[in-house]
């Protein structure tokens, strides 16, 4: 994990995909760039597909539950 934004999402009743898309939309609006990947705790995707069209999702136990670590895109 490098530079990014930590997003807390308390909407545990929402679908995983919707939670990720909300975080990505906020990130894109705030920073003017679309992120390439994010990190979530493995329990956030238990029982769900865990894939989204908006961003690559990586599980990591270092990320707190109900948090999404969104990385800035790599500079070219």
N, C-alpha and C positions, 0 to 999 in steps of 0.2 A: 504494500500500500504506500502510495506516495502522497502528493498534495491533492486535497479534495474538500468535500463538504460532508459533514455528518448530519444526517436527517433523522429526526425522531418521528415515528409514526405510531400514534396510539390507537389508530383505527384497526384493531385486531379483527373486527368482524368483516372488513373488506377483503376482497380477493387479493391475493399476492400481486398479481399483474397490475391491478388498479393502484395499489400502494406504491409500486415501483414507478409507474407512469406519472403519478402525482409528484414524486420526488424529482424525476427527470425533467418534468415541465417547469418546476420551480427553479431548478439548477440552470436550465437553458435560458429562462427569462432573466434570472439574476446576473449570470456571467456571460451571456451572449454566445455560448458555445454548447454544443450537444456533447455530453460525456460518452465515453466508449464502454466503460464497465463500472460495475458497482459490486460491493461486498456486503453480504448479509450473514447473520447467524444461521446455521443449518436448520434450526427449529422453525425458522420463518417459512421455509418451503416444505416442511414435512406434510405429506399428503397432497401436495400440489405439484404441478409440473415444474415450476421454478424457471421456466423460460419465458422471455418476453421478446417482442419485436423491437422494443425501444432501446434495449441495452443488453450487453452481456452480463450475466449474473454469476458471481463467484461466491461460494460459501466459505466462511472463515469463522472459526469459533472465537477469535479475538474480538469480533464485532459483537456488541451487546444486543440482546434480544430487542426487537422492535426498533432497531436503528438500521440505517442504510448508509454505508460509506460510498459516496460517489466521487470518482476520480476525475480530475481534469484530463482532457485529451493530451497525449504526448505531443510536444512541439515538433514541427517538421523541420 
